[in-house]
Amino acid sequence: MTGNDLFNGGINHVMLYSNRMMYRKMEDNDSRCIQLSLRYRFNVTPSKYKGTGAGNTEKRRL
């Protein structure tokens, strides 16, 4: 589980004052999110096939 900007801290306030002008800018970058990942493995039991003995008797017979 991961989270990003849960308390909405991505708000920027900018105020600029000069002699005859006031500049005010507010940015609300809403980047709040929560992600949940779930992983599951199928067939976790190992295979019973070991790869030996299946054709050895037939090879010896020939």
All heavy atoms as TSV, in Angstrom:
chain	resi	resn	atom	element	x	y	z
A	1	MET	N	N	0.848	-1.164	0.000
A	1	MET	CA	C	0.000	0.000	0.000
A	1	MET	C	C	0.898	1.232	0.000
A	1	MET	O	O	1.822	1.331	0.804
A	1	MET	CB	C	-0.899	-0.034	1.220
A	1	MET	CG	C	-1.843	1.121	1.309
A	1	MET	SD	S	-2.925	0.896	2.709
A	1	MET	CE	C	-4.364	1.666	2.088
A	2	THR	N	N	0.647	2.143	-0.890
A	2	THR	CA	C	1.411	3.385	-0.958
A	2	THR	C	C	0.458	4.565	-1.023
A	2	THR	O	O	-0.675	4.439	-1.481
A	2	THR	CB	C	2.321	3.427	-2.203
A	2	THR	OG1	O	1.517	3.332	-3.370
A	2	THR	CG2	C	3.337	2.312	-2.180
A	3	GLY	N	N	0.921	5.705	-0.557
A	3	GLY	CA	C	0.131	6.932	-0.592
A	3	GLY	C	C	0.988	8.105	-1.022
A	3	GLY	O	O	2.188	8.131	-0.777
A	4	ASN	N	N	0.371	9.082	-1.660
A	4	ASN	CA	C	1.082	10.254	-2.136
A	4	ASN	C	C	0.273	11.505	-1.795
A	4	ASN	O	O	-0.908	11.584	-2.126
A	4	ASN	CB	C	1.300	10.168	-3.647
A	4	ASN	CG	C	2.134	11.298	-4.182
A	4	ASN	OD1	O	2.953	11.859	-3.471
A	4	ASN	ND2	N	1.925	11.637	-5.428
A	5	ASP	N	N	0.901	12.460	-1.116
A	5	ASP	CA	C	0.315	13.764	-0.790
A	5	ASP	C	C	-1.038	13.604	-0.088
A	5	ASP	O	O	-2.036	14.207	-0.474
A	5	ASP	CB	C	0.173	14.609	-2.055
A	5	ASP	CG	C	-0.083	16.077	-1.747
A	5	ASP	OD1	O	0.189	16.496	-0.612
A	5	ASP	OD2	O	-0.548	16.801	-2.646
A	6	LEU	N	N	-1.073	12.806	0.957
A	6	LEU	CA	C	-2.333	12.497	1.635
A	6	LEU	C	C	-2.949	13.710	2.322
A	6	LEU	O	O	-4.168	13.784	2.467
A	6	LEU	CB	C	-2.104	11.382	2.656
A	6	LEU	CG	C	-1.640	10.046	2.077
A	6	LEU	CD1	C	-1.430	9.043	3.194
A	6	LEU	CD2	C	-2.631	9.524	1.066
A	7	PHE	N	N	-2.137	14.667	2.742
A	7	PHE	CA	C	-2.659	15.836	3.448
A	7	PHE	C	C	-2.790	17.046	2.538
A	7	PHE	O	O	-2.901	18.175	2.994
A	7	PHE	CB	C	-1.764	16.165	4.646
A	7	PHE	CG	C	-1.689	15.040	5.626
A	7	PHE	CD1	C	-0.528	14.313	5.780
A	7	PHE	CD2	C	-2.792	14.685	6.378
A	7	PHE	CE1	C	-0.458	13.270	6.678
A	7	PHE	CE2	C	-2.741	13.639	7.275
A	7	PHE	CZ	C	-1.568	12.927	7.431
A	8	ASN	N	N	-2.799	16.829	1.229
A	8	ASN	CA	C	-2.994	17.861	0.214
A	8	ASN	C	C	-1.990	18.995	0.391
A	8	ASN	O	O	-2.343	20.160	0.439
A	8	ASN	CB	C	-4.424	18.393	0.238
A	8	ASN	CG	C	-4.804	19.074	-1.060
A	8	ASN	OD1	O	-4.129	18.918	-2.058
A	8	ASN	ND2	N	-5.885	19.822	-1.042
A	9	GLY	N	N	-0.725	18.645	0.490
A	9	GLY	CA	C	0.317	19.648	0.642
A	9	GLY	C	C	0.792	20.223	-0.674
A	9	GLY	O	O	1.722	21.024	-0.696
A	10	GLY	N	N	0.182	19.855	-1.771
A	10	GLY	CA	C	0.612	20.323	-3.084
A	10	GLY	C	C	-0.016	21.632	-3.500
A	10	GLY	O	O	-0.119	21.917	-4.680
A	11	ILE	N	N	-0.457	22.460	-2.556
A	11	ILE	CA	C	-1.054	23.756	-2.877
A	11	ILE	C	C	0.043	24.813	-2.807
A	11	ILE	O	O	0.736	24.933	-1.801
A	11	ILE	CB	C	-2.196	24.095	-1.914
A	11	ILE	CG1	C	-3.302	23.054	-2.026
A	11	ILE	CG2	C	-2.739	25.480	-2.200
A	11	ILE	CD1	C	-4.408	23.231	-1.025
A	12	ASN	N	N	0.202	25.578	-3.859
A	12	ASN	CA	C	1.208	26.632	-3.911
A	12	ASN	C	C	0.529	27.991	-3.941
A	12	ASN	O	O	-0.380	28.222	-4.737
A	12	ASN	CB	C	2.101	26.483	-5.155
A	12	ASN	CG	C	2.919	25.224	-5.122
A	12	ASN	OD1	O	3.339	24.791	-4.072
A	12	ASN	ND2	N	3.135	24.632	-6.279
A	13	HIS	N	N	0.964	28.890	-3.079
A	13	HIS	CA	C	0.469	30.265	-3.047
A	13	HIS	C	C	1.640	31.180	-3.386
A	13	HIS	O	O	2.676	31.133	-2.736
A	13	HIS	CB	C	-0.065	30.637	-1.667
A	13	HIS	CG	C	-1.206	29.795	-1.219
A	13	HIS	ND1	N	-2.495	30.022	-1.637
A	13	HIS	CD2	C	-1.261	28.722	-0.407
A	13	HIS	CE1	C	-3.288	29.122	-1.088
A	13	HIS	NE2	N	-2.555	28.314	-0.338
A	14	VAL	N	N	1.454	32.031	-4.390
A	14	VAL	CA	C	2.501	32.975	-4.782
A	14	VAL	C	C	1.878	34.367	-4.791
A	14	VAL	O	O	0.843	34.583	-5.428
A	14	VAL	CB	C	3.071	32.640	-6.177
A	14	VAL	CG1	C	4.077	33.681	-6.603
A	14	VAL	CG2	C	3.682	31.261	-6.175
A	15	MET	N	N	2.495	35.288	-4.075
A	15	MET	CA	C	2.067	36.687	-4.103
A	15	MET	C	C	3.288	37.550	-4.377
A	15	MET	O	O	4.308	37.419	-3.707
A	15	MET	CB	C	1.401	37.091	-2.800
A	15	MET	CG	C	0.101	36.380	-2.554
A	15	MET	SD	S	-0.754	36.946	-1.096
A	15	MET	CE	C	-1.460	38.434	-1.709
A	16	LEU	N	N	3.181	38.410	-5.367
A	16	LEU	CA	C	4.290	39.263	-5.767
A	16	LEU	C	C	3.804	40.707	-5.724
A	16	LEU	O	O	2.812	41.058	-6.358
A	16	LEU	CB	C	4.753	38.896	-7.171
A	16	LEU	CG	C	5.841	39.743	-7.791
A	16	LEU	CD1	C	7.141	39.560	-7.014
A	16	LEU	CD2	C	6.022	39.384	-9.248
A	17	TYR	N	N	4.476	41.523	-4.970
A	17	TYR	CA	C	4.134	42.940	-4.861
A	17	TYR	C	C	5.208	43.766	-5.542
A	17	TYR	O	O	6.389	43.510	-5.394
A	17	TYR	CB	C	4.044	43.374	-3.395
A	17	TYR	CG	C	2.932	42.721	-2.624
A	17	TYR	CD1	C	3.180	41.648	-1.784
A	17	TYR	CD2	C	1.628	43.192	-2.733
A	17	TYR	CE1	C	2.165	41.044	-1.071
A	17	TYR	CE2	C	0.606	42.593	-2.023
A	17	TYR	CZ	C	0.888	41.518	-1.197
A	17	TYR	OH	O	-0.126	40.931	-0.493
A	18	SER	N	N	4.778	44.775	-6.285
A	18	SER	CA	C	5.713	45.744	-6.832
A	18	SER	C	C	5.107	47.134	-6.615
A	18	SER	O	O	4.113	47.274	-5.915
A	18	SER	CB	C	6.016	45.422	-8.296
A	18	SER	OG	O	5.252	46.176	-9.169
A	19	ASN	N	N	5.649	48.171	-7.236
A	19	ASN	CA	C	5.183	49.535	-6.995
A	19	ASN	C	C	3.718	49.729	-7.365
A	19	ASN	O	O	2.948	50.310	-6.602
A	19	ASN	CB	C	6.031	50.538	-7.774
A	19	ASN	CG	C	7.427	50.632	-7.202
A	19	ASN	OD1	O	7.649	50.288	-6.048
A	19	ASN	ND2	N	8.368	51.084	-8.019
A	20	ARG	N	N	3.322	49.273	-8.518
A	20	ARG	CA	C	1.951	49.516	-8.989
A	20	ARG	C	C	1.181	48.231	-9.280
A	20	ARG	O	O	0.109	48.292	-9.890
A	20	ARG	CB	C	1.994	50.349	-10.257
A	20	ARG	CG	C	2.553	51.699	-10.029
A	20	ARG	CD	C	2.518	52.493	-11.285
A	20	ARG	NE	N	3.085	53.804	-11.043
A	20	ARG	CZ	C	3.389	54.659	-11.966
A	20	ARG	NH1	N	3.179	54.348	-13.226
A	20	ARG	NH2	N	3.898	55.821	-11.665
A	21	MET	N	N	1.708	47.138	-8.890
A	21	MET	CA	C	1.068	45.891	-9.284
A	21	MET	C	C	1.156	44.869	-8.159
A	21	MET	O	O	2.125	44.832	-7.406
A	21	MET	CB	C	1.775	45.339	-10.527
A	21	MET	CG	C	1.138	44.095	-11.085
A	21	MET	SD	S	1.961	43.546	-12.577
A	21	MET	CE	C	3.342	42.693	-11.884
A	22	MET	N	N	0.107	44.067	-8.070
A	22	MET	CA	C	0.108	42.921	-7.164
A	22	MET	C	C	-0.248	41.695	-7.999
A	22	MET	O	O	-1.238	41.689	-8.720
A	22	MET	CB	C	-0.918	43.082	-6.053
A	22	MET	CG	C	-0.906	41.915	-5.087
A	22	MET	SD	S	-2.180	41.991	-3.840
A	22	MET	CE	C	-3.509	41.190	-4.680
A	23	TYR	N	N	0.564	40.689	-7.909
A	23	TYR	CA	C	0.349	39.456	-8.662
A	23	TYR	C	C	0.095	38.349	-7.657
A	23	TYR	O	O	0.875	38.133	-6.740
A	23	TYR	CB	C	1.585	39.141	-9.516
A	23	TYR	CG	C	1.502	37.829	-10.259
A	23	TYR	CD1	C	0.696	37.689	-11.367
A	23	TYR	CD2	C	2.244	36.727	-9.835
A	23	TYR	CE1	C	0.629	36.492	-12.052
A	23	TYR	CE2	C	2.176	35.525	-10.509
A	23	TYR	CZ	C	1.368	35.418	-11.609
A	23	TYR	OH	O	1.285	34.239	-12.283
A	24	ARG	N	N	-1.011	37.662	-7.836
A	24	ARG	CA	C	-1.365	36.582	-6.921
A	24	ARG	C	C	-1.710	35.347	-7.744
A	24	ARG	O	O	-2.508	35.406	-8.671
A	24	ARG	CB	C	-2.563	36.995	-6.075
A	24	ARG	CG	C	-2.976	35.952	-5.099
A	24	ARG	CD	C	-4.124	36.446	-4.267
A	24	ARG	NE	N	-4.533	35.421	-3.347
A	24	ARG	CZ	C	-5.592	35.504	-2.573
A	24	ARG	NH1	N	-6.335	36.582	-2.615
A	24	ARG	NH2	N	-5.892	34.536	-1.769
A	25	LYS	N	N	-1.103	34.250	-7.375
A	25	LYS	CA	C	-1.322	33.003	-8.110
A	25	LYS	C	C	-1.490	31.870	-7.108
A	25	LYS	O	O	-0.714	31.731	-6.169
A	25	LYS	CB	C	-0.138	32.723	-9.023
A	25	LYS	CG	C	-0.274	31.472	-9.840
A	25	LYS	CD	C	0.937	31.294	-10.741
A	25	LYS	CE	C	0.800	30.051	-11.561
A	25	LYS	NZ	N	1.974	29.815	-12.403
A	26	MET	N	N	-2.504	31.072	-7.317
A	26	MET	CA	C	-2.752	29.905	-6.469
A	26	MET	C	C	-2.811	28.680	-7.373
A	26	MET	O	O	-3.548	28.660	-8.349
A	26	MET	CB	C	-4.060	30.039	-5.699
A	26	MET	CG	C	-4.046	31.125	-4.664
A	26	MET	SD	S	-5.616	31.253	-3.804
A	26	MET	CE	C	-5.665	29.710	-2.961
A	27	GLU	N	N	-2.039	27.690	-7.044
A	27	GLU	CA	C	-2.047	26.427	-7.777
A	27	GLU	C	C	-2.477	25.319	-6.836
A	27	GLU	O	O	-1.925	25.169	-5.757
A	27	GLU	CB	C	-0.661	26.096	-8.315
A	27	GLU	CG	C	-0.191	26.973	-9.429
A	27	GLU	CD	C	1.175	26.547	-9.928
A	27	GLU	OE1	O	1.811	25.686	-9.297
A	27	GLU	OE2	O	1.598	27.088	-10.955
A	28	ASP	N	N	-3.446	24.580	-7.248
A	28	ASP	CA	C	-3.895	23.423	-6.473
A	28	ASP	C	C	-3.661	22.183	-7.325
A	28	ASP	O	O	-4.495	21.796	-8.136
A	28	ASP	CB	C	-5.367	23.550	-6.106
A	28	ASP	CG	C	-5.832	22.436	-5.183
A	28	ASP	OD1	O	-4.987	21.600	-4.797
A	28	ASP	OD2	O	-7.017	22.399	-4.864
A	29	ASN	N	N	-2.501	21.612	-7.160
A	29	ASN	CA	C	-2.165	20.383	-7.890
A	29	ASN	C	C	-2.645	19.196	-7.065
A	29	ASN	O	O	-1.960	18.738	-6.169
A	29	ASN	CB	C	-0.661	20.290	-8.134
A	29	ASN	CG	C	-0.163	21.438	-8.960
A	29	ASN	OD1	O	-0.866	21.909	-9.832
A	29	ASN	ND2	N	1.039	21.900	-8.685
A	30	ASP	N	N	-3.810	18.743	-7.364
A	30	ASP	CA	C	-4.402	17.656	-6.589
A	30	ASP	C	C	-3.753	16.347	-7.006
A	30	ASP	O	O	-4.111	15.746	-8.016
A	30	ASP	CB	C	-5.902	17.607	-6.815
A	30	ASP	CG	C	-6.594	16.682	-5.829
A	30	ASP	OD1	O	-5.927	16.232	-4.882
A	30	ASP	OD2	O	-7.794	16.418	-6.003
A	31	SER	N	N	-2.762	15.942	-6.249
A	31	SER	CA	C	-2.053	14.707	-6.565
A	31	SER	C	C	-2.224	13.672	-5.457
A	31	SER	O	O	-1.397	12.793	-5.295
A	31	SER	CB	C	-0.570	15.005	-6.787
A	31	SER	OG	O	-0.010	15.548	-5.616
A	32	ARG	N	N	-3.291	13.802	-4.700
A	32	ARG	CA	C	-3.539	12.837	-3.633
A	32	ARG	C	C	-3.937	11.495	-4.240
A	32	ARG	O	O	-4.782	11.426	-5.126
A	32	ARG	CB	C	-4.659	13.316	-2.713
A	32	ARG	CG	C	-4.274	14.495	-1.879
A	32	ARG	CD	C	-5.411	14.927	-1.023
A	32	ARG	NE	N	-6.361	15.673	-1.841
A	32	ARG	CZ	C	-7.411	16.298	-1.369
A	32	ARG	NH1	N	-7.671	16.252	-0.088
A	32	ARG	NH2	N	-8.205	16.957	-2.153
A	33	CYS	N	N	-3.330	10.435	-3.753
A	33	CYS	CA	C	-3.706	9.109	-4.240
A	33	CYS	C	C	-3.267	8.050	-3.237
A	33	CYS	O	O	-2.342	8.245	-2.461
A	33	CYS	CB	C	-3.113	8.819	-5.612
A	33	CYS	SG	S	-1.342	8.619	-5.608
A	34	ILE	N	N	-3.959	6.959	-3.268
A	34	ILE	CA	C	-3.629	5.769	-2.484
A	34	ILE	C	C	-3.652	4.598	-3.454
A	34	ILE	O	O	-4.587	4.452	-4.237
A	34	ILE	CB	C	-4.642	5.533	-1.350
A	34	ILE	CG1	C	-4.573	6.652	-0.329
A	34	ILE	CG2	C	-4.379	4.204	-0.677
A	34	ILE	CD1	C	-5.599	6.527	0.768
A	35	GLN	N	N	-2.606	3.780	-3.410
A	35	GLN	CA	C	-2.519	2.623	-4.289
A	35	GLN	C	C	-2.413	1.366	-3.434
A	35	GLN	O	O	-1.679	1.336	-2.455
A	35	GLN	CB	C	-1.307	2.713	-5.197
A	35	GLN	CG	C	-1.356	3.862	-6.158
A	35	GLN	CD	C	-0.093	3.978	-6.983
A	35	GLN	OE1	O	0.947	3.460	-6.604
A	35	GLN	NE2	N	-0.190	4.651	-8.101
A	36	LEU	N	N	-3.123	0.359	-3.834
A	36	LEU	CA	C	-3.102	-0.930	-3.150
A	36	LEU	C	C	-2.765	-1.992	-4.180
A	36	LEU	O	O	-3.436	-2.109	-5.205
A	36	LEU	CB	C	-4.461	-1.214	-2.511
A	36	LEU	CG	C	-4.613	-2.563	-1.834
A	36	LEU	CD1	C	-3.687	-2.641	-0.622
A	36	LEU	CD2	C	-6.045	-2.785	-1.430
A	37	SER	N	N	-1.715	-2.746	-3.928
A	37	SER	CA	C	-1.308	-3.825	-4.828
A	37	SER	C	C	-1.524	-5.159	-4.121
A	37	SER	O	O	-1.205	-5.306	-2.951
A	37	SER	CB	C	0.162	-3.695	-5.204
A	37	SER	OG	O	0.377	-2.516	-5.921
A	38	LEU	N	N	-2.043	-6.103	-4.859
A	38	LEU	CA	C	-2.300	-7.436	-4.330
A	38	LEU	C	C	-1.691	-8.438	-5.301
A	38	LEU	O	O	-1.970	-8.403	-6.498
A	38	LEU	CB	C	-3.804	-7.669	-4.195
A	38	LEU	CG	C	-4.245	-9.021	-3.685
A	38	LEU	CD1	C	-3.790	-9.213	-2.242
A	38	LEU	CD2	C	-5.745	-9.155	-3.791
A	39	ARG	N	N	-0.847	-9.323	-4.772
A	39	ARG	CA	C	-0.216	-10.352	-5.598
A	39	ARG	C	C	-0.633	-11.719	-5.087
A	39	ARG	O	O	-0.675	-11.948	-3.885
A	39	ARG	CB	C	1.304	-10.236	-5.548
A	39	ARG	CG	C	1.819	-8.989	-6.178
A	39	ARG	CD	C	3.311	-8.978	-6.143
A	39	ARG	NE	N	3.817	-7.718	-6.658
A	39	ARG	CZ	C	5.075	-7.452	-6.822
A	39	ARG	NH1	N	5.991	-8.350	-6.515
A	39	ARG	NH2	N	5.458	-6.295	-7.280
A	40	TYR	N	N	-0.886	-12.596	-6.025
A	40	TYR	CA	C	-1.287	-13.952	-5.676
A	40	TYR	C	C	-0.613	-14.906	-6.642
A	40	TYR	O	O	-0.602	-14.667	-7.846
A	40	TYR	CB	C	-2.811	-14.091	-5.746
A	40	TYR	CG	C	-3.293	-15.449	-5.327
A	40	TYR	CD1	C	-3.347	-15.790	-3.987
A	40	TYR	CD2	C	-3.669	-16.388	-6.265
A	40	TYR	CE1	C	-3.776	-17.046	-3.591
A	40	TYR	CE2	C	-4.093	-17.641	-5.881
A	40	TYR	CZ	C	-4.142	-17.962	-4.551
A	40	TYR	OH	O	-4.561	-19.195	-4.166
A	41	ARG	N	N	-0.048	-15.981	-6.138
A	41	ARG	CA	C	0.597	-16.984	-6.987
A	41	ARG	C	C	-0.307	-18.201	-7.099
A	41	ARG	O	O	-0.741	-18.751	-6.095
A	41	ARG	CB	C	1.936	-17.404	-6.398
A	41	ARG	CG	C	2.970	-16.298	-6.449
A	41	ARG	CD	C	4.287	-16.772	-5.928
A	41	ARG	NE	N	4.860	-17.711	-6.891
A	41	ARG	CZ	C	5.937	-18.442	-6.668
A	41	ARG	NH1	N	6.549	-18.364	-5.506
A	41	ARG	NH2	N	6.401	-19.247	-7.578
A	42	PHE	N	N	-0.561	-18.622	-8.322
A	42	PHE	CA	C	-1.323	-19.832	-8.568
A	42	PHE	C	C	-0.362	-21.017	-8.637
A	42	PHE	O	O	0.792	-20.874	-9.013
A	42	PHE	CB	C	-2.090	-19.726	-9.889
A	42	PHE	CG	C	-3.186	-18.712	-9.856
A	42	PHE	CD1	C	-2.992	-17.448	-10.360
A	42	PHE	CD2	C	-4.406	-19.023	-9.303
A	42	PHE	CE1	C	-3.994	-16.503	-10.332
A	42	PHE	CE2	C	-5.423	-18.095	-9.257
A	42	PHE	CZ	C	-5.215	-16.833	-9.775
A	43	ASN	N	N	-0.828	-22.192	-8.288
A	43	ASN	CA	C	-0.052	-23.429	-8.352
A	43	ASN	C	C	1.256	-23.316	-7.583
A	43	ASN	O	O	2.333	-23.497	-8.134
A	43	ASN	CB	C	0.233	-23.814	-9.814
A	43	ASN	CG	C	-1.035	-24.076	-10.578
A	43	ASN	OD1	O	-2.027	-24.506	-10.019
A	43	ASN	ND2	N	-1.000	-23.807	-11.862
A	44	VAL	N	N	1.181	-23.042	-6.308
A	44	VAL	CA	C	2.389	-22.889	-5.510
A	44	VAL	C	C	2.997	-24.234	-5.141
A	44	VAL	O	O	4.144	-24.285	-4.718
A	44	VAL	CB	C	2.122	-22.067	-4.232
A	44	VAL	CG1	C	1.811	-20.644	-4.586
A	44	VAL	CG2	C	1.008	-22.666	-3.406
A	45	THR	N	N	2.277	-25.336	-5.308
A	45	THR	CA	C	2.852	-26.649	-5.017
A	45	THR	C	C	3.797	-27.030	-6.149
A	45	THR	O	O	3.503	-26.808	-7.317
A	45	THR	CB	C	1.759	-27.722	-4.885
A	45	THR	OG1	O	0.995	-27.758	-6.079
A	45	THR	CG2	C	0.847	-27.419	-3.713
A	46	PRO	N	N	4.955	-27.576	-5.826
A	46	PRO	CA	C	5.907	-27.947	-6.891
A	46	PRO	C	C	5.370	-29.112	-7.710
A	46	PRO	O	O	4.580	-29.923	-7.236
A	46	PRO	CB	C	7.159	-28.338	-6.121
A	46	PRO	CG	C	6.711	-28.660	-4.744
A	46	PRO	CD	C	5.473	-27.850	-4.492
A	47	SER	N	N	5.827	-29.187	-8.930
A	47	SER	CA	C	5.391	-30.244	-9.833
A	47	SER	C	C	5.958	-31.586	-9.364
A	47	SER	O	O	7.091	-31.671	-8.900
A	47	SER	CB	C	5.866	-29.940	-11.250
A	47	SER	OG	O	5.557	-31.010	-12.093
A	48	LYS	N	N	5.179	-32.641	-9.525
A	48	LYS	CA	C	5.632	-33.972	-9.124
A	48	LYS	C	C	6.519	-34.599	-10.181
A	48	LYS	O	O	7.211	-35.556	-9.919
A	48	LYS	CB	C	4.431	-34.865	-8.844
A	48	LYS	CG	C	3.638	-34.429	-7.631
A	48	LYS	CD	C	2.468	-35.347	-7.381
A	48	LYS	CE	C	1.674	-34.875	-6.185
A	48	LYS	NZ	N	0.528	-35.722	-5.925
A	49	TYR	N	N	6.538	-34.078	-11.381
A	49	TYR	CA	C	7.359	-34.625	-12.453
A	49	TYR	C	C	8.806	-34.224	-12.232
A	49	TYR	O	O	9.137	-33.051	-12.148
A	49	TYR	CB	C	6.867	-34.122	-13.807
A	49	TYR	CG	C	7.730	-34.584	-14.944
A	49	TYR	CD1	C	7.771	-35.918	-15.299
A	49	TYR	CD2	C	8.520	-33.688	-15.644
A	49	TYR	CE1	C	8.571	-36.363	-16.332
A	49	TYR	CE2	C	9.323	-34.103	-16.685
A	49	TYR	CZ	C	9.342	-35.454	-17.022
A	49	TYR	OH	O	10.138	-35.881	-18.047
A	50	LYS	N	N	9.682	-35.197	-12.143
A	50	LYS	CA	C	11.101	-34.940	-11.901
A	50	LYS	C	C	11.923	-35.034	-13.181
A	50	LYS	O	O	13.094	-34.698	-13.183
A	50	LYS	CB	C	11.673	-35.930	-10.872
A	50	LYS	CG	C	10.953	-35.914	-9.544
A	50	LYS	CD	C	11.156	-34.601	-8.832
A	50	LYS	CE	C	10.502	-34.676	-7.469
A	50	LYS	NZ	N	10.169	-33.431	-6.897
A	51	GLY	N	N	11.358	-35.555	-14.242
A	51	GLY	CA	C	12.074	-35.633	-15.505
A	51	GLY	C	C	12.961	-36.856	-15.657
A	51	GLY	O	O	13.773	-36.918	-16.552
A	52	THR	N	N	12.828	-37.836	-14.802
A	52	THR	CA	C	13.649	-39.049	-14.927
A	52	THR	C	C	12.740	-40.266	-14.877
A	52	THR	O	O	11.695	-40.263	-14.243
A	52	THR	CB	C	14.672	-39.149	-13.776
A	52	THR	OG1	O	13.960	-39.165	-12.543
A	52	THR	CG2	C	15.638	-37.982	-13.794
A	53	GLY	N	N	13.173	-41.309	-15.546
A	53	GLY	CA	C	12.468	-42.585	-15.448
A	53	GLY	C	C	11.347	-42.772	-16.427
A	53	GLY	O	O	10.848	-43.885	-16.578
A	54	ALA	N	N	10.909	-41.750	-17.099
A	54	ALA	CA	C	9.756	-41.914	-17.981
A	54	ALA	C	C	10.107	-42.733	-19.222
A	54	ALA	O	O	9.353	-43.612	-19.612
A	54	ALA	CB	C	9.221	-40.542	-18.383
A	55	GLY	N	N	11.253	-42.479	-19.838
A	55	GLY	CA	C	11.605	-43.214	-21.052
A	55	GLY	C	C	12.836	-44.075	-20.907
A	55	GLY	O	O	13.271	-44.704	-21.875
A	56	ASN	N	N	13.414	-44.146	-19.726
A	56	ASN	CA	C	14.644	-44.910	-19.542
A	56	ASN	C	C	14.436	-46.400	-19.756
A	56	ASN	O	O	15.282	-47.075	-20.350
A	56	ASN	CB	C	15.237	-44.658	-18.153
A	56	ASN	CG	C	15.819	-43.263	-18.049
A	56	ASN	OD1	O	16.156	-42.664	-19.058
A	56	ASN	ND2	N	15.927	-42.757	-16.842
A	57	THR	N	N	13.337	-46.938	-19.298
A	57	THR	CA	C	13.093	-48.378	-19.490
A	57	THR	C	C	12.909	-48.694	-20.965
A	57	THR	O	O	13.359	-49.740	-21.430
A	57	THR	CB	C	11.865	-48.828	-18.667
A	57	THR	OG1	O	10.741	-48.048	-19.059
A	57	THR	CG2	C	12.095	-48.657	-17.188
A	58	GLU	N	N	12.277	-47.807	-21.701
A	58	GLU	CA	C	12.082	-48.057	-23.124
A	58	GLU	C	C	13.408	-47.938	-23.878
A	58	GLU	O	O	13.663	-48.696	-24.807
A	58	GLU	CB	C	11.075	-47.056	-23.695
A	58	GLU	CG	C	9.661	-47.261	-23.225
A	58	GLU	CD	C	9.116	-48.614	-23.642
A	58	GLU	OE1	O	9.348	-49.036	-24.796
A	58	GLU	OE2	O	8.480	-49.278	-22.801
A	59	LYS	N	N	14.267	-47.010	-23.465
A	59	LYS	CA	C	15.574	-46.870	-24.109
A	59	LYS	C	C	16.424	-48.119	-23.874
A	59	LYS	O	O	17.114	-48.613	-24.782
A	59	LYS	CB	C	16.314	-45.648	-23.574
A	59	LYS	CG	C	15.777	-44.330	-24.017
A	59	LYS	CD	C	16.630	-43.230	-23.429
A	59	LYS	CE	C	15.882	-41.949	-23.319
A	59	LYS	NZ	N	16.641	-40.903	-22.628
A	60	ARG	N	N	16.379	-48.667	-22.673
A	60	ARG	CA	C	17.156	-49.867	-22.356
A	60	ARG	C	C	16.611	-51.066	-23.138
A	60	ARG	O	O	17.366	-51.936	-23.534
A	60	ARG	CB	C	17.128	-50.132	-20.856
A	60	ARG	CG	C	18.141	-49.335	-20.097
A	60	ARG	CD	C	18.239	-49.766	-18.639
A	60	ARG	NE	N	17.880	-48.591	-17.842
A	60	ARG	CZ	C	16.910	-48.530	-16.960
A	60	ARG	NH1	N	16.194	-49.592	-16.696
A	60	ARG	NH2	N	16.670	-47.431	-16.313
A	61	ARG	N	N	15.313	-51.110	-23.315
A	61	ARG	CA	C	14.702	-52.236	-24.011
A	61	ARG	C	C	15.119	-52.246	-25.467
A	61	ARG	O	O	15.339	-53.295	-26.047
A	61	ARG	CB	C	13.181	-52.124	-23.903
A	61	ARG	CG	C	12.422	-53.321	-24.442
A	61	ARG	CD	C	10.945	-53.163	-24.244
A	61	ARG	NE	N	10.382	-52.089	-25.045
A	61	ARG	CZ	C	10.001	-52.216	-26.328
A	61	ARG	NH1	N	10.152	-53.361	-26.946
A	61	ARG	NH2	N	9.496	-51.208	-26.974
A	62	LEU	N	N	15.259	-51.040	-26.082
A	62	LEU	CA	C	15.643	-50.986	-27.491
A	62	LEU	C	C	17.133	-51.197	-27.617
A	62	LEU	O	O	17.701	-51.660	-28.503
A	62	LEU	CB	C	15.253	-49.635	-28.091
A	62	LEU	CG	C	13.747	-49.395	-28.156
A	62	LEU	CD1	C	13.500	-47.956	-28.622
A	62	LEU	CD2	C	13.083	-50.362	-29.120
